[in-house]
Amino acid sequence: MVLDHIALLREQPLDAPVAAALEKQQVAVEIIQSQIEFTRDYQDLGVRAPRWFPVEPLVTAAAKALRPAGIRFATGLNGISVYADTLLSSVFYNLLENAMRYGRTVTEIRVTAVPDGGGVRIVWEDNGVGVPAKHKQRIFERGFGSHTGLGLFLVKEVLSITGITIRESGEPGKGARFEILVPEGRARFG
């Protein structure tokens, strides 16, 4: 509601200081909104028993929810399902949201799954600007980042409930690459 009021005001001719103040208010409201959503999601973390989820519909649902204009999806998930916390859908939603927000030049996202030892490696990669080398070790820390610093922290926490890990292995300037490592017994094909 507040964002709607700000949007209406921004349609009016405004002096530069007023426009700048509205911009700051909008950013503050968006951060508060994200923190509320994070708190809602985080309070449900681990509450319900993990279960099996087919991955492809979760990726598709994230794309439908966020409607990433100009970004093409390619998947090679081979019918993979993973045993994970019920908040697994938020993992793919957050990865897409990050690609849209920080990838700047992203036009394609590829999500694939390949056997890895007895488990599986799900790879989410884009062709955007990538993660700067100096940030790679910190992107999953709570509070790190230029927005709320909660999205990738939540991603790591959701996955860790069932022993799944995530790392970023992309090359700066060539795109982000998130590898979700699902241990043996927590993934199945077909």
N, C-alpha and C positions, 0 to 999 in steps of 0.2 A: 504494500500500500504506500509506504513512504517512497519507494522507488518510483511508483507511478506519479506521485506528486512532484518529485524531482524532474521526471521526464517532461511533465507538463510545463513546469517552470522553464526548462531548458529550451522549449519551443518558442519562448518569448525573446524579444531582443533584450540582451543583458549587457551591462558594462563588464569589462574584463575581470574586475575584482569579485563581482557577484557570480559570474560564471565559474571562476576558480574556486570560490567557496562552495558552490553547488557540486562541483566535481569532487572536492574533498569529502563532502557529505555523502555522495553516492558511494565512493570507495569505502568509507567507514560503515555504511549500512550493509554493503555487500560482504564485508569482512565479518560483521556481527551475524549476518544471516548464515554465512558459511560455518561460523563457530557453533551456532545453534544446531545446524544440521549435523555437524560433526559430533556434538554432544549427544544428540538423539541416536546417531548410529553407534557411537562408542558405548553408550549405556547398554545396548543390545549385544555387544560383542561377547561371544561365548555363552550367551544365555540359553539359546536353543542348541540342541544336539546337532553336530555336523551331519551332512548327508551328501549323497551323490548329486552332482550337477553336470549336465552336458554344457560344455563351454561355449559352443557356437551361438546358442540363443542368448547367452549373457552378453556377448560381444555385440550381437545384432540389436539387443534391447538398449544398450548404451548409445549406439549410433542413432537409434530412433528417438531416444530421449533428448539427446544433445543436438541432433540435426547439424552435423558439421559440414557446412557449405564448402564446396570445393575440395573436399577430402574423399578420396576413393578408398574403399576397403577391399583387401584381398585376404582370404583366409585359406588355410590348409590345416584344419584342425582334426581331420581324419576321424571324426566322431568321438573325440576324446571327452571323457567325463572325469571329474575329480571329486574326491571326498574332501569337503571343506566346510567351513563355517557358513551359516546361512546368509552372511553379509558378503559372500563372494561376488555378487553382482556389483557391489560398490568398488571392487578392485578395478574392473574394466571401465566403469564409469569414470573413476578418478584418473586412470591412465589416459583415456580419451580427452577428458577435460584439460589435463596437463598439456597434451599435444596441441590442443586448440589454443590454449593460453600462452604457452611458452615456446612452442615449436616454430612460430612465426611464418616459416615458408612451407609448412607441411601440406602436401597434396596427396600423399598416399600413406596408408597404414597397413602393414601386413601382420597378421596374427597366425602363427603356425605352431604345430606341436610335433615333437620328435621324441622317440624313445631315448632315454638317458639312463644307462645302467638298468636297474630294475624299475625305475620310475619314468618320468617324462619331463621334458623341458618345453614350456610354452613360451614362445618368443613374441613379444609385442614390439614392433619396430616401425619407425616413421622416417621420412626423408626430410625432416626439418633441420633446424640449426643444431640440435643435439644439446647435451648437458656439458657445460664448461668443465674442464678437467679439475679445476680447483673446487668444484661443488660435488663431484661424484661421491665422495665418501660421506657427505652430510645430508644428501637429499631425503633420506628416510628418517632423519631426526625430527622430533616434534618441535615445531616452531621455526624450522629452517625454511627459507624461501621468501619470495617477494609478495606472496598473497597472504594466506593464513598460516602456512607451514604445517597444515594438518592432514592434507590429502594423502601424500605418500607415506606419512607416518601411520595413518589408518590402514592403508594398503598392506604395509608390512605386518601390522598387528593382526589383521583379519587372517592373513595367510599363515602366520606363525601358530595359530591355534591348533592347526592340524599338521604342524611340522613342515609346512611349505615355506620356502625362502624366495626372496626376490633380490636381484641385483641389476644395476644399470651397467651395460657393457658397450654402449654406443661410442662412436668416434665423434668428438666435438667437430662441428661444422658439417657433419654428414648424416646426422640424425640420432635420435634417442633409440636405445635398444634395451628393453627390459626383459630379463630372463627369469621366468617363474619356474623354480625347480621343485617338482612334485616328487616326494619320495616313493619308494616301492610300496605297493599295496594301497596307495591313495589315488591311483589313476588307472583308467581302463579305456581301451580303444573299442570302438564299434558300438 
